């Protein structure tokens, strides 16, 4: 269970991320992903692929935060 966001978000930000509601947390994850991937990669991923990636990262980070921080 690894998340690409582990490399972009430090532990303090993970804690802050889950003090937000789900919508705001996913918005932050989306911003990180958009900044990480190139325009070509985002285009290839498409809307549904990007949405799946955001949901997947949210679930993984939620599990990580519960396991290590709470």
Buried (B, 14 or more C-beta within 10 A) or exposed (E): EEBBBBEBBEEEBBEEBBEEEEEEBBEBBBEBBEEEBEEEEBEEBEEEEBEEBBEEBBEBBBEBBEEEEE
